[in-house]
Amino acid sequence: MDFTRFNFHPELCAGIAACQYTTPTPIQEKTIPPILKGRDVLGLAQTGTGKTAAFALPMLQRFLGRKSTTARGLIMAPTRELAEQIHDNIQKMGRHTGLKSVTVYGGVGKNPQIKAFRRGVDIVVACPGRLLDLVNTGAADLSGIEMLVLDEADQMLDMGFLPDIKRIIRQLPQKRQSLVFSATMPAEIARLTRSILHRPETVRINPSSSLPAISHSVFKVSKQGRTSLLKALFQDDGMASTLVFTRTKHKAKSLAAQLAKAGFSAASLQGNLSQNKRRQTMDGFRDGRFDILVATDIAARGIDVSGVSHVVNYDLPDTVDTYIHRTGRTGRAKKSGRAYTFAAQEDMKMVARIEKTLGRKMEAVS
């Protein structure tokens, strides 16, 4: 099966071809048809499964050939990185359509965002906090929204955005198409979806089987020995593009500094960076100026680099779902990937839970 089966407009097909999309991913195959029919959709799938195209292509198709004085599509995302990623993909897929999109998030000046609304925009890709600020000051008009998308809804819940999301939704027309995409379904997200989705089509992609190209290894190592082990692993030439996950912003910053001091090409991505610095860091990782990116979990949802060869869990996450999100950064675009996990004896219960979800044992490396 290929994208021609969806009968997208020729102008949109040109963008699809330019992005080199050929075969739809499972989430795209199962959600695009009901979205094109105007159905509300609840999509449960991990990061890296192709959700952006699943909702952006039908949105572009719907808005093609119709002019409007207000924004028609609203996509809410938890992080600035993910908002920019979605925006970039929309621009690439919609390059021949004439449709305009804008990103709205904090950490940068408001004036360019306000001017974009004044000039006219079709699709808004926003983080909830700044968008609510613009709505409250009258700078953003959401009265014409026809399609609402909540992407990575569980991450927005984790970051405390749920009250802002509810306030924004109250500003939208009741008659609209709504789509919710989430990797997990905690109780609060379930209640939110029941309140905003009307008879939705539910699509669930099994996270443990969606990325079979990843091999998983566990290294039994104390916390004190992890930095030395990491440096030893980086002597392997195969670790060309590696994501290292830590629990805290401080650890991400200090670990990247230690690696850089040891002669490795490393940088950190964490919440204390300015937006310009975050963008420079991500661009540097994408284009190969940095071989190693040390990141916190918040950054995981906004990293879209198809060539990541390895993911290292320097610190084990608190949940299996977070492990799946982290390791989903590798093994993408039909490439193989490796996930290394550092674990002390007290971490082995979590390792067992991860193995149960994966349906297989991790390779134990002593």
C-alpha positions in Angstrom: 0.0 0.0 0.0 1.2 3.5 -0.7 0.0 7.1 -0.2 -1.9 7.2 -3.6 -4.7 5.2 -2.0 -5.8 8.2 0.1 -6.5 10.3 -3.1 -4.8 13.5 -1.8 -4.9 16.6 -3.9 -2.1 16.8 -6.6 -0.5 19.8 -4.8 -0.3 17.8 -1.6 1.0 14.7 -3.4 3.9 16.8 -4.7 4.8 17.6 -1.1 4.4 14.0 0.0 6.8 13.0 -2.8 9.3 15.7 -1.8 9.3 14.3 1.7 10.0 10.9 0.2 7.0 9.3 1.9 6.0 6.1 0.1 4.5 3.5 2.4 2.2 4.7 5.2 3.1 3.7 8.8 0.5 1.7 10.7 -0.8 4.8 12.6 -1.1 6.7 9.2 -2.8 3.7 7.5 -5.4 3.4 10.3 -6.1 7.1 11.1 -5.9 9.0 7.8 -9.1 7.4 6.3 -11.4 8.3 9.3 -9.8 11.7 9.6 -10.5 12.4 5.9 -14.1 11.4 6.5 -14.4 14.0 9.3 -14.4 11.6 12.2 -13.0 12.4 15.6 -10.0 10.1 16.3 -8.1 8.9 19.4 -4.7 7.6 18.3 -2.6 5.7 20.8 1.0 5.3 19.6 4.5 6.1 20.7 6.7 8.9 19.4 8.4 8.1 16.1 5.5 6.2 14.5 4.5 8.9 12.0 1.7 10.7 13.8 2.5 14.1 12.4 1.7 13.2 8.8 -1.3 11.2 10.1 -3.1 14.4 11.2 -1.3 17.1 9.1 -2.0 15.6 5.7 -5.8 15.4 6.2 -5.7 18.9 7.7 -3.9 20.3 4.6 -6.3 18.4 2.4 -9.4 19.9 4.1 -8.2 23.5 3.9 -6.9 23.4 0.3 -8.7 25.7 -2.0 -10.7 27.6 0.6 -9.8 31.0 1.9 -10.5 32.1 5.4 -9.8 35.3 7.5 -9.1 33.3 10.7 -7.0 30.3 11.6 -8.8 27.0 10.8 -6.4 24.4 12.3 -5.0 24.3 15.9 -2.3 21.8 16.9 -1.2 21.8 20.5 2.1 20.2 21.5 4.0 20.0 24.9 7.4 21.4 23.9 8.9 24.0 21.7 11.0 21.4 19.9 7.9 19.3 19.0 6.0 22.4 17.9 8.8 23.4 15.5 9.1 19.8 14.2 5.4 19.7 13.4 5.6 23.2 11.8 8.5 22.2 9.7 6.8 19.0 8.5 3.6 21.0 7.6 5.7 23.4 5.6 7.4 20.6 3.7 4.2 18.6 3.0 2.2 21.7 2.2 4.9 23.6 0.2 2.7 23.7 -2.9 -0.6 24.4 -1.3 -0.2 28.1 -0.3 -1.4 27.3 3.2 0.3 29.2 6.0 1.3 27.9 9.5 2.8 29.6 12.5 4.4 28.3 15.7 3.4 29.8 19.0 5.4 29.2 22.2 7.1 31.0 25.0 10.8 31.8 25.5 10.8 34.1 22.4 9.2 37.4 21.6 5.4 37.7 21.1 5.5 40.3 18.4 6.4 38.1 15.4 3.6 35.6 16.5 1.1 38.5 16.9 2.0 39.8 13.4 1.6 36.3 11.9 -2.0 36.2 13.2 -2.7 39.7 11.8 -1.3 38.7 8.3 -3.5 35.7 8.3 -2.6 32.1 9.1 -4.4 28.8 8.3 -2.7 26.5 10.9 -1.5 27.3 14.4 1.0 24.9 16.1 1.2 26.0 19.7 2.3 25.2 23.2 -0.7 25.9 25.5 0.8 28.6 27.8 1.8 31.2 25.2 -1.3 30.5 23.1 -3.6 31.1 26.1 -1.6 34.4 26.7 -2.3 35.5 23.2 -5.9 34.5 23.4 -6.4 36.4 26.7 -4.9 39.6 25.2 -7.0 39.4 22.0 -4.0 38.8 19.8 -5.1 35.3 18.7 -8.6 34.6 17.3 -9.6 30.9 17.6 -13.3 31.4 16.6 -12.8 29.8 13.2 -11.0 26.6 14.3 -12.4 23.6 12.3 -9.8 21.0 13.4 -8.2 20.6 16.8 -5.2 18.3 17.4 -3.7 17.4 20.8 -0.4 15.8 20.1 1.5 13.9 22.9 -1.5 14.6 25.2 0.0 12.5 28.1 3.2 14.6 28.0 1.1 17.8 28.2 -0.6 16.4 31.2 2.8 15.5 32.8 4.0 19.1 32.3 0.9 20.6 33.9 -0.8 22.0 30.8 -4.2 20.4 31.3 -5.8 23.5 32.9 -4.6 25.7 30.0 -5.8 23.2 27.5 -9.2 23.2 29.0 -9.3 27.0 28.9 -8.3 27.1 25.3 -10.8 24.5 24.3 -13.6 26.6 25.8 -12.6 29.3 23.2 -13.1 27.0 20.2 -16.3 26.4 18.2 -18.3 23.5 19.5 -18.7 22.2 16.0 -15.3 21.0 15.0 -13.3 17.9 14.3 -11.1 16.9 17.2 -8.1 14.5 17.2 -6.1 13.3 20.3 -2.8 11.5 20.0 -1.1 10.1 23.0 1.4 7.3 23.9 -0.4 6.4 27.1 -3.9 6.9 28.5 -3.8 8.0 32.1 -7.2 8.7 33.8 -7.1 12.5 33.3 -6.4 12.1 29.6 -9.2 9.6 29.3 -11.6 12.1 30.9 -10.4 14.8 28.6 -11.0 12.8 25.5 -14.5 11.8 26.6 -15.3 15.5 27.0 -13.9 16.7 23.6 -14.2 13.7 21.2 -17.5 12.8 19.7 -17.9 9.1 18.9 -14.2 8.8 18.1 -12.5 6.2 16.0 -9.9 4.6 18.4 -6.6 3.4 16.9 -4.0 1.7 19.1 -0.6 0.8 17.9 1.2 -1.7 20.2 4.3 0.2 21.4 6.3 -2.9 22.1 6.0 -4.2 18.5 6.0 -1.0 16.5 9.8 -0.6 16.4 11.2 -4.1 15.9 14.5 -2.8 14.5 15.8 -1.9 18.0 18.0 -4.2 20.0 18.0 -3.7 23.8 21.0 -4.3 26.1 21.4 -3.8 29.9 24.7 -3.0 31.6 24.8 -3.8 35.3 26.8 -0.9 36.6 26.7 1.3 39.8 25.9 5.0 39.5 29.5 5.8 40.3 30.8 3.8 37.4 28.4 5.0 34.7 30.4 7.9 33.3 33.5 5.8 32.9 31.5 3.1 31.2 29.8 5.6 28.9 33.2 7.0 27.8 34.4 3.5 27.1 31.4 2.7 25.0 31.9 5.9 22.9 35.3 4.5 21.8 33.2 2.3 19.6 33.0 3.9 16.1 29.5 2.6 15.6 28.1 5.0 18.1 28.0 7.9 15.6 24.8 9.6 16.7 23.8 8.9 20.2 21.1 10.2 22.6 21.9 9.9 26.3 19.0 10.3 28.7 19.4 11.5 32.3 16.8 12.2 35.0 17.7 15.9 35.7 18.7 19.0 33.9 21.7 19.4 36.1 23.0 15.9 35.3 22.4 16.4 31.5 24.5 19.6 31.6 27.3 18.2 33.7 27.5 14.9 31.9 27.7 16.7 28.5 30.5 18.9 29.9 32.4 15.9 31.2 32.2 14.2 27.8 33.2 17.3 25.9 36.2 17.8 28.3 37.2 14.2 27.5 37.3 15.0 23.8 33.9 13.8 22.6 31.6 15.9 20.5 28.8 16.3 23.0 26.1 18.9 23.9 23.1 19.0 26.3 19.5 19.7 25.7 17.5 20.7 28.8 15.0 23.3 30.0 17.5 25.9 31.2 18.6 26.7 27.7 17.3 29.7 25.8 15.2 29.0 22.7 18.0 30.1 20.4 20.5 27.8 22.2 18.1 24.9 22.1 17.6 25.3 18.4 21.4 25.6 17.8 21.9 22.5 19.8 19.3 20.5 17.9 20.5 21.7 14.6 24.1 20.7 15.6 22.9 17.2 16.4 20.9 16.9 13.2 23.7 18.0 10.9 26.4 16.0 12.7 28.4 18.8 14.5 27.5 16.9 17.7 27.7 13.1 17.9 26.3 13.0 21.4 23.2 14.7 22.8 22.5 14.4 26.5 18.9 15.1 27.2 16.1 15.1 29.8 12.8 13.3 29.1 11.0 16.5 28.2 13.3 16.9 25.2 12.5 13.3 24.1 9.2 14.2 22.5 10.7 16.9 20.3 13.7 15.1 18.8 13.2 14.0 15.2 16.5 12.8 13.9 16.2 9.7 11.7 19.9 8.8 11.9 20.2 8.2 15.7 22.2 5.0 16.0 22.1 4.5 19.8 20.0 5.5 22.8 21.6 5.3 26.2 19.6 5.3 29.4 22.2 6.7 31.7 19.5 6.9 34.3 16.5 4.5 34.2 13.2 6.2 33.7 10.3 5.9 36.2 7.9 4.1 33.9 8.0 1.6 31.1 6.2 4.0 28.8 9.0 6.5 29.2 11.5 3.8 28.3 9.6 3.1 25.1 9.5 6.8 24.3 13.2 7.2 24.9 14.3 4.2 22.9 11.9 5.1 20.1 14.3 7.8 19.1 16.4 5.1 17.3 15.6 2.4 14.9 13.6 4.9 12.7 13.1 5.2 9.0 13.6 1.4 8.6 17.1 1.6 10.1 18.4 -0.6 12.9 19.1 0.9 16.3 20.6 0.0 19.7 19.3 0.9 23.2 21.7 0.6 26.1 20.5 0.8 29.7 22.6 1.3 32.7 21.2 -0.4 35.8 22.3 -1.0 39.4 20.9 -3.9 41.4 18.0 -1.7 42.7 17.0 -1.1 39.1 16.4 -4.7 38.1 12.6 -4.7 39.0 12.1 -1.9 36.4 14.2 -3.8 33.9 12.0 -6.8 34.4 8.9 -4.7 33.8 10.5 -3.3 30.6 11.3 -6.8 29.4 7.7 -8.0 30.0 6.4 -5.1 27.8 9.0 -5.8 25.1 8.2 -9.5 25.2 11.8 -10.4 25.3 14.9 -10.3 27.5 17.4 -7.6 27.2 20.9 -8.7 26.3 22.8 -8.6 29.6 26.3 -7.1 29.4 28.5 -7.3 32.4 
